[in-house]
Amino acid sequence: MSTNLKAYRAAILHSLADPAVVGVEASYEYFEDGLLLVEDGQVVQLGHAADLLPKHKAVEVVEYRNALITPGFIDTHIHYPQTGMIASYGEQLLDWLNTYTFPTEQQFADKAHASDVAGIFLKELLRNGTTTALVFGSVHKQSVDAFFESAQALNLRMIAGKVLMDRNAPDYLTDTPESGYADSKELIERWHGKGRLHYAVTPRFAPTSTPEQLALAGKLYREYPGLYMHTHLSENRKEIEWVKELFPERKGYLDVYDHYQLIGARSVFAHGVHLCDEECKRLAETGSAVAFCPTSNLFLGSGLLDLQALEQHGVRVGLGTDVGAGTSFSQLQSLSEAYKVMQLQGKKLDPFKSLYLATLGGANALYLDDKIGNFESGKDADFVVLDYQATPLIAYRMQQAKTLAEKLFALTILGDDRAVRETFAAGQSVHRRD
C-alpha cells in the first residue's frame, strides 16, 4: 500500500452538475460521514467512511468534527495588484479607476513590491478557501513573474496575465501594441503550462486598448494552445457608451472583442451586467464565459446581473470576487451577495446552485472541470474544510438547521474566512486556521 495515501473524514459535499440543467437533487453528492482518499495530490476515491475504512485499515485518517469538506473555491475574476486598495470609497467605475486603481498599480513596476503583495494576496485567497483564481496582473511584466513565482511555490493552480493597455490611462501605466505583445509572449513561454500555472492574454478592457493592440492580443490568443483571454465587458452604462464612441464601426461592446478574435473557449468576460440577448447567444455559441461579480457590481453601483438570462442562453458562468472593487476575498460572502442580487430581481438562488457556481461551475467556465471542481477520481485534491462552529452565531444556527440545504445556505450567508478551518492544494495543507 502506498505510504502517500491519506484519508480525510468529515461530512463531504460536492457538485456533480449544474442544478439548472439536471435539477437540484441530481446536482450534488453528499456523505454525512464521508471519507476522501488522496494520493500524490489527486483524489483516489470518495465514499461513505463505513464502506471505505475497512478496505484501508493502514491508511492515516484525519478526522474533522462539526465540519464540511467541499472542493476548493474557484474565483473567475480578481485583480491582485488592487489588494491594497480594497474598501476604497465608492465611485462610479471610470472615476474609481483614475482615483484609486491606476495610482495603486503604478507601484508594481517594483518587482519587490509585487512579490510582497503577491504573497499577501495568495495568503488571503487560501484563508478564504479559494484554491484557483483567474487573476489580473498590472501592465508590468514583473508583476506577473512575481505572482507566478509565489503561486508555484505553493503548487497552486492559478491563471494570470499582464495587463495590455496602450491608451486612455496614465503614461506610467501604458505599453504599446508591440511591447505588450512581446512581453506577453515572453511570459507565456516562461510560465504557461509550467506545473499548475496557466497564462491569460489580458487586455484591461476595450477602451484602454487601441485597435492595433487588440489585433495583436487576438493574434497572441490564437498562437499558443490552451491560453486564456481575460477582460471586462459591459460592467457600467457609461463604459458601454464610451466603447460606442471609440469603436463606432462595431455594433456593440462584445462585437469589439469578437472582431479582434478575442472570443472563444477559455475567454472570460468579467461582469457582463448589461448584455442583450444577441450578446448572450454569441457568448454561448463561442464557449465563452462570464464572471459574476456581485460584491463589486453592488459596490460600484453597476447594476444587477441577470444570472437566469445567461443560464437560459447556455452561457458558462463562474463566480468572481473582483478584489479590489469587490469587498471581500471570501466566495461565501460573494454568494451571500449573489443571493441578494437575485432576490432584488424577484428570482431565487438555490444553495446547491451556489455551491456549483463556487466550485464545478467555475471549473467549467475555465475549462478545467477535468482537473478541479469536484471529487471525481483523478482530479486534483484541492479542497476546503468548513467549520460548522466557526462563530457562536454559526454554531447556534447549525443547531436549528434541519436539512443540508439549510446548513449550506446559512454558511453562505453567515460565513467568511473564519468559517475556513483548513485549505488544501494538490493534497497539501496550504492554510490552517489558528
C-alpha positions as CSV (number, residue, x, y, z in Angstrom):
1,M,0.0,0.0,0.0
2,S,1.3,3.5,-0.9
3,T,2.6,5.5,2.0
4,N,1.4,8.6,0.2
5,L,-2.2,7.6,0.6
6,K,-4.1,9.7,3.1
7,A,-7.8,9.9,4.2
8,Y,-9.9,12.8,5.3
9,R,-13.1,12.1,7.2
10,A,-16.0,14.6,7.7
11,A,-19.3,15.4,6.1
12,I,-18.4,15.8,2.4
13,L,-20.3,17.5,-0.3
14,H,-19.5,18.2,-4.0
15,S,-21.3,19.2,-7.2
16,L,-21.9,16.7,-10.0
17,A,-23.6,19.0,-12.5
18,D,-25.4,22.3,-12.9
19,P,-28.7,22.3,-11.0
20,A,-30.2,24.5,-13.7
21,V,-29.6,21.6,-16.2
22,V,-30.2,18.4,-14.2
23,G,-32.3,19.7,-11.3
24,V,-31.2,20.2,-7.7
25,E,-31.4,16.6,-6.4
26,A,-29.2,15.2,-9.2
27,S,-26.7,18.1,-9.0
28,Y,-24.7,17.0,-5.9
29,E,-23.4,14.1,-3.9
30,Y,-23.3,14.2,-0.1
31,F,-21.9,11.9,2.6
32,E,-22.9,12.6,6.1
33,D,-19.9,10.6,7.3
34,G,-17.6,10.6,4.3
35,L,-14.1,9.7,3.5
36,L,-11.9,11.4,0.9
37,L,-8.9,9.3,-0.2
38,V,-6.0,11.3,-1.6
39,E,-2.7,10.2,-3.1
40,D,0.1,12.1,-4.7
41,G,-2.0,15.3,-4.9
42,Q,-5.0,13.7,-6.5
43,V,-8.4,12.3,-5.5
44,V,-8.3,8.5,-5.4
45,Q,-11.8,7.7,-4.1
46,L,-14.8,9.3,-2.2
47,G,-17.4,7.4,-0.3
48,H,-19.0,6.6,3.0
49,A,-16.5,6.1,5.7
50,A,-18.2,2.9,6.9
51,D,-17.6,1.4,3.4
52,L,-14.1,2.6,2.8
53,L,-12.4,2.4,6.2
54,P,-12.4,-1.5,6.3
55,K,-10.6,-1.6,3.0
56,H,-7.9,0.9,4.1
57,K,-7.1,-0.1,7.7
58,A,-3.5,1.1,7.5
59,V,-4.2,4.5,6.0
60,E,-3.7,7.6,8.1
61,V,-7.1,9.3,8.7
62,V,-7.5,12.9,9.5
63,E,-10.9,13.5,11.0
64,Y,-12.8,16.8,11.2
65,R,-15.7,17.0,13.6
66,N,-18.6,19.5,13.1
67,A,-17.2,20.3,9.6
68,L,-18.0,20.1,6.0
69,I,-15.4,19.3,3.2
70,T,-16.1,20.8,-0.2
71,P,-13.9,21.3,-3.3
72,G,-11.7,24.4,-3.2
73,F,-13.4,27.5,-4.3
74,I,-12.7,29.0,-7.7
75,D,-12.5,32.7,-8.4
76,T,-13.0,33.6,-12.0
77,H,-12.1,37.3,-11.8
78,I,-9.8,39.1,-9.4
79,H,-7.1,41.8,-9.5
80,Y,-4.1,41.0,-7.3
81,P,-2.5,44.5,-7.7
82,Q,-5.6,46.0,-6.1
83,T,-5.2,44.2,-2.8
84,G,-4.0,47.3,-1.1
85,M,-6.9,49.4,-2.2
86,I,-9.8,47.2,-1.3
87,A,-12.5,49.1,0.5
88,S,-11.6,52.4,-1.1
89,Y,-14.5,54.8,-1.0
90,G,-17.0,54.0,-3.8
91,E,-17.1,55.9,-7.0
92,Q,-18.6,55.1,-10.4
93,L,-16.3,52.8,-12.4
94,L,-14.3,55.2,-14.5
95,D,-13.7,57.7,-11.7
96,W,-12.8,54.9,-9.4
97,L,-10.1,53.6,-11.9
98,N,-8.5,57.0,-12.1
99,T,-8.7,57.9,-8.5
100,Y,-7.6,54.6,-6.9
101,T,-6.7,51.9,-9.3
102,F,-4.1,53.4,-11.6
103,P,-2.0,55.1,-8.8
104,T,-2.0,51.8,-6.9
105,E,-0.9,49.7,-9.9
106,Q,2.0,52.1,-10.6
107,Q,3.8,50.6,-7.6
108,F,4.1,47.2,-9.4
109,A,6.9,48.5,-11.5
110,D,8.9,47.4,-8.5
111,K,9.4,43.6,-8.5
112,A,10.0,43.5,-4.7
113,H,6.7,45.3,-4.1
114,A,4.9,43.0,-6.5
115,S,6.3,39.9,-4.7
116,D,5.2,41.2,-1.3
117,V,1.7,41.9,-2.5
118,A,1.5,38.5,-4.3
119,G,2.3,36.8,-1.0
120,I,-0.4,38.7,0.8
121,F,-2.9,38.1,-1.9
122,L,-2.4,34.4,-2.1
123,K,-2.5,34.1,1.6
124,E,-5.9,35.8,1.6
125,L,-7.2,33.6,-1.1
126,L,-6.2,30.5,0.8
127,R,-7.5,31.8,4.1
128,N,-10.9,32.1,2.3
129,G,-10.7,28.6,0.8
130,T,-10.0,29.7,-2.8
131,T,-7.6,27.4,-4.5
132,T,-7.8,28.5,-8.1
133,A,-8.2,32.1,-9.5
134,L,-8.2,33.9,-12.8
135,V,-6.0,36.9,-11.9
136,F,-5.2,40.3,-13.4
137,G,-1.6,41.5,-13.0
138,S,-0.6,45.0,-13.7
139,V,0.8,46.4,-17.0
140,H,4.3,45.5,-15.7
141,K,5.6,42.0,-16.7
142,Q,7.5,41.7,-13.4
143,S,4.1,41.8,-11.6
144,V,3.2,38.5,-13.4
145,D,6.6,37.0,-12.7
146,A,6.2,37.8,-9.0
147,F,2.7,36.3,-8.9
148,F,3.6,33.1,-10.7
149,E,6.7,32.6,-8.6
150,S,4.6,32.9,-5.4
151,A,1.9,30.6,-6.8
152,Q,4.4,28.0,-8.0
153,A,6.0,27.8,-4.5
154,L,2.6,26.7,-3.1
155,N,1.8,24.4,-6.1
156,L,-1.4,26.2,-6.8
157,R,-3.5,26.0,-10.0
158,M,-3.6,29.7,-11.0
159,I,-4.2,31.7,-14.2
160,A,-2.8,35.2,-14.7
161,G,-1.7,37.7,-17.3
162,K,0.0,41.0,-17.8
163,V,-2.5,43.9,-18.5
164,L,-2.4,45.3,-22.0
165,M,-3.2,49.0,-22.0
166,D,-1.9,51.5,-24.6
167,R,-4.3,54.4,-24.3
168,N,-6.8,56.2,-22.0
169,A,-4.6,55.6,-19.0
170,P,-1.7,57.4,-17.3
171,D,1.5,57.4,-19.2
172,Y,3.2,55.5,-16.4
173,L,0.8,52.6,-16.9
174,T,0.7,52.2,-20.7
175,D,2.6,49.9,-23.0
176,T,2.5,49.8,-26.8
177,P,0.9,47.1,-29.1
178,E,4.4,45.8,-29.9
179,S,5.8,45.8,-26.3
180,G,2.6,44.4,-24.9
181,Y,2.8,41.5,-27.4
182,A,6.5,40.9,-26.8
183,D,6.2,41.0,-23.0
184,S,3.2,38.7,-23.0
185,K,4.9,36.3,-25.4
186,E,7.9,36.1,-23.1
187,L,5.7,35.5,-20.0
188,I,3.7,32.8,-21.9
189,E,6.9,30.9,-22.8
190,R,8.2,31.2,-19.3
191,W,5.1,30.2,-17.3
192,H,2.2,28.8,-19.4
193,G,1.7,25.1,-18.6
194,K,4.5,25.1,-16.0
195,G,3.3,23.0,-13.1
196,R,-0.3,24.0,-12.5
197,L,0.1,27.5,-14.0
198,H,-1.7,28.9,-17.0
199,Y,-1.5,32.2,-18.9
200,A,-4.3,34.6,-19.8
201,V,-4.0,37.3,-22.5
202,T,-5.3,40.3,-20.6
203,P,-6.5,43.5,-22.4
204,R,-7.8,45.5,-19.5
205,F,-11.0,46.5,-21.3
206,A,-11.7,47.7,-24.8
207,P,-11.4,51.5,-24.1
208,T,-7.8,51.2,-22.9
209,S,-6.5,49.3,-26.0
210,T,-6.2,50.6,-29.5
211,P,-7.4,48.5,-32.4
212,E,-3.8,47.7,-33.1
213,Q,-3.3,46.3,-29.6
214,L,-6.5,44.3,-29.7
215,A,-5.5,42.8,-33.0
216,L,-2.1,41.7,-31.6
217,A,-3.8,40.4,-28.5
218,G,-6.1,38.3,-30.7
219,K,-3.1,37.0,-32.6
220,L,-1.4,36.1,-29.3
221,Y,-4.5,34.3,-28.0
222,R,-4.5,32.0,-31.1
223,E,-0.8,31.4,-31.2
224,Y,-0.5,29.1,-28.2
225,P,-2.7,26.1,-27.3
226,G,-4.7,26.4,-24.1
227,L,-4.3,30.1,-23.5
228,Y,-6.9,32.1,-21.7
229,M,-8.3,35.5,-22.6
230,H,-9.4,37.7,-19.6
231,T,-11.0,41.1,-19.8
232,H,-14.0,43.2,-18.8
233,L,-17.4,43.5,-20.5
234,S,-20.5,45.7,-20.0
235,E,-20.0,46.5,-16.4
236,N,-21.2,50.1,-16.4
237,R,-23.5,52.0,-18.7
238,K,-21.1,55.0,-19.1
239,E,-18.4,52.5,-20.0
240,I,-20.7,51.0,-22.7
241,E,-21.4,54.4,-24.2
242,W,-17.6,55.1,-24.2
243,V,-17.0,51.9,-26.2
244,K,-19.6,53.0,-28.8
245,E,-17.7,56.3,-29.2
246,L,-14.3,54.6,-29.5
247,F,-15.5,51.9,-31.9
248,P,-18.4,53.4,-33.9
249,E,-17.9,50.8,-36.6
250,R,-18.8,47.9,-34.3
251,K,-22.4,47.1,-33.4
252,G,-21.7,46.6,-29.7
253,Y,-19.2,46.1,-26.9
254,L,-18.9,42.3,-27.3
255,D,-18.6,42.8,-31.1
256,V,-15.3,44.7,-30.5
257,Y,-13.8,41.6,-28.9
258,D,-15.4,39.3,-31.5
259,H,-13.9,41.4,-34.4
260,Y,-10.4,41.0,-33.0
261,Q,-10.9,37.3,-32.4
262,L,-10.7,37.5,-28.6
263,I,-13.8,35.4,-28.0
264,G,-14.0,31.7,-27.7
265,A,-13.0,28.8,-25.5
266,R,-11.3,30.0,-22.3
267,S,-12.3,33.6,-22.9
268,V,-13.7,35.0,-19.6
269,F,-15.5,38.3,-19.6
270,A,-15.9,39.9,-16.1
271,H,-19.2,41.4,-15.1
272,G,-21.5,41.2,-18.2
273,V,-24.1,43.1,-16.3
274,H,-25.7,44.9,-19.3
275,L,-25.8,42.3,-22.0
276,C,-28.5,41.9,-24.7
277,D,-29.9,38.6,-25.9
278,E,-27.8,38.7,-29.0
279,E,-24.6,39.1,-27.0
280,C,-25.7,36.2,-24.6
281,K,-26.2,34.0,-27.6
282,R,-22.8,34.8,-29.1
283,L,-21.1,34.1,-25.8
284,A,-22.8,30.7,-25.6
285,E,-22.1,29.6,-29.1
286,T,-18.4,30.5,-28.8
287,G,-18.0,28.8,-25.5
288,S,-17.0,32.0,-23.7
289,A,-17.7,32.6,-20.0
290,V,-19.0,35.4,-17.8
291,A,-17.6,36.0,-14.3
292,F,-20.5,37.0,-12.0
293,C,-19.0,39.6,-9.5
294,P,-21.9,40.5,-7.1
295,T,-19.9,42.4,-4.4
296,S,-18.1,44.7,-6.8
297,N,-21.2,45.4,-9.0
298,L,-23.1,46.4,-6.0
299,F,-20.2,48.4,-4.5
300,L,-19.7,50.5,-7.7
301,G,-23.5,50.7,-8.4
302,S,-23.0,48.9,-11.8
303,G,-26.3,47.0,-11.7
304,L,-27.7,43.5,-11.2
305,L,-26.5,40.7,-13.4
306,D,-29.3,38.6,-14.8
307,L,-27.9,35.1,-14.0
308,Q,-31.0,33.3,-15.3
309,A,-30.8,35.0,-18.7
310,L,-27.2,33.8,-19.0
311,E,-28.3,30.3,-18.0
312,Q,-31.2,30.2,-20.5
313,H,-28.8,31.0,-23.3
314,G,-26.3,28.4,-22.1
315,V,-23.5,30.8,-21.2
316,R,-20.8,29.4,-18.9
317,V,-20.8,31.4,-15.6
318,G,-18.3,31.4,-12.8
319,L,-18.1,33.5,-9.6
320,G,-15.6,36.3,-9.1
321,T,-14.8,38.5,-6.2
322,D,-13.2,41.3,-8.3
323,V,-11.0,42.5,-5.5
324,G,-10.3,45.4,-5.2
325,A,-13.6,46.7,-6.4
326,G,-15.0,43.6,-4.7
327,T,-15.4,43.9,-1.0
328,S,-14.2,40.5,0.2
329,F,-11.9,37.7,-0.8
330,S,-14.5,35.3,0.5
331,Q,-16.5,33.3,-2.0
332,L,-19.0,32.7,0.8
333,Q,-19.5,36.4,1.0
334,S,-19.8,36.7,-2.8
335,L,-22.5,34.0,-2.7
336,S,-24.3,36.0,0.1
337,E,-24.4,39.0,-2.2
338,A,-25.3,36.9,-5.2
339,Y,-28.4,35.6,-3.3
340,K,-29.4,39.2,-2.6
341,V,-28.9,40.2,-6.2
342,M,-31.2,37.5,-7.3
343,Q,-33.8,38.5,-4.6
344,L,-33.8,42.1,-5.8
345,Q,-34.8,40.7,-9.3
346,G,-37.6,38.6,-7.8
347,K,-35.6,35.4,-8.5
348,K,-34.0,32.7,-6.4
349,L,-30.5,31.3,-5.9
350,D,-30.7,27.8,-4.5
351,P,-27.8,26.9,-2.1
352,F,-26.8,24.0,-4.3
353,K,-26.6,26.3,-7.2
354,S,-24.3,28.5,-5.1
355,L,-22.1,25.5,-4.4
356,Y,-21.9,24.8,-8.1
357,L,-21.0,28.4,-9.0
358,A,-18.2,28.5,-6.5
359,T,-16.7,25.1,-7.5
360,L,-17.6,23.0,-10.5
361,G,-19.3,25.9,-12.3
362,G,-16.1,27.9,-12.0
363,A,-14.1,25.0,-13.2
364,N,-16.4,24.6,-16.2
365,A,-16.2,28.3,-17.0
366,L,-12.4,27.9,-17.0
367,Y,-12.4,24.6,-19.0
368,L,-10.7,23.0,-16.0
369,D,-13.6,20.7,-15.0
370,D,-11.4,17.7,-16.0
371,K,-8.9,18.7,-13.3
372,I,-10.7,20.5,-10.5
373,G,-14.2,21.4,-9.2
374,N,-15.4,18.2,-7.6
375,F,-14.1,15.0,-6.1
376,E,-14.1,12.7,-9.1
377,S,-11.2,10.2,-9.1
378,G,-8.1,11.5,-10.7
379,K,-8.8,15.2,-10.1
380,D,-6.6,17.5,-8.2
381,A,-7.1,17.2,-4.4
382,D,-7.9,20.9,-3.9
383,F,-10.4,21.1,-1.0
384,V,-11.6,23.2,1.9
385,V,-12.7,22.2,5.4
386,L,-15.6,24.5,6.5
387,D,-16.3,24.8,10.2
388,Y,-19.9,24.4,11.4
389,Q,-18.8,26.1,14.7
390,A,-16.7,28.9,13.3
391,T,-18.5,31.6,15.3
392,P,-21.0,31.4,18.1
393,L,-23.8,32.5,15.8
394,I,-22.9,29.9,13.1
395,A,-22.8,27.2,15.7
396,Y,-26.1,28.2,17.1
397,R,-27.7,28.5,13.7
398,M,-26.5,25.0,12.8
399,Q,-28.2,23.6,15.8
400,Q,-31.5,24.9,14.4
401,A,-30.9,23.6,10.8
402,K,-32.9,20.5,9.9
403,T,-31.6,19.9,6.4
404,L,-28.3,20.0,4.4
405,A,-29.7,22.8,2.3
406,E,-30.4,24.9,5.5
407,K,-26.8,24.3,6.7
408,L,-25.3,25.2,3.3
409,F,-27.4,28.3,2.9
410,A,-26.5,29.5,6.5
411,L,-22.8,29.1,5.7
412,T,-23.1,31.2,2.6
413,I,-25.0,34.0,4.4
414,L,-23.0,34.0,7.7
415,G,-19.7,32.6,6.6
416,D,-16.4,34.3,5.8
417,D,-12.7,33.5,6.3
418,R,-13.5,32.4,9.9
419,A,-15.5,29.5,8.5
420,V,-12.4,28.1,6.7
421,R,-10.7,25.7,9.1
422,E,-8.2,24.4,6.6
423,T,-7.4,24.6,2.9
424,F,-5.6,22.0,0.7
425,A,-4.0,22.4,-2.7
426,A,-2.9,19.3,-4.5
427,G,-3.3,17.3,-1.3
428,Q,-1.1,19.6,0.8
429,S,-2.3,21.8,3.6
430,V,-1.7,25.4,2.5
431,H,-3.7,27.2,5.2
432,R,-4.7,26.2,8.7
433,R,-6.7,28.5,10.9
434,D,-5.1,29.3,14.2
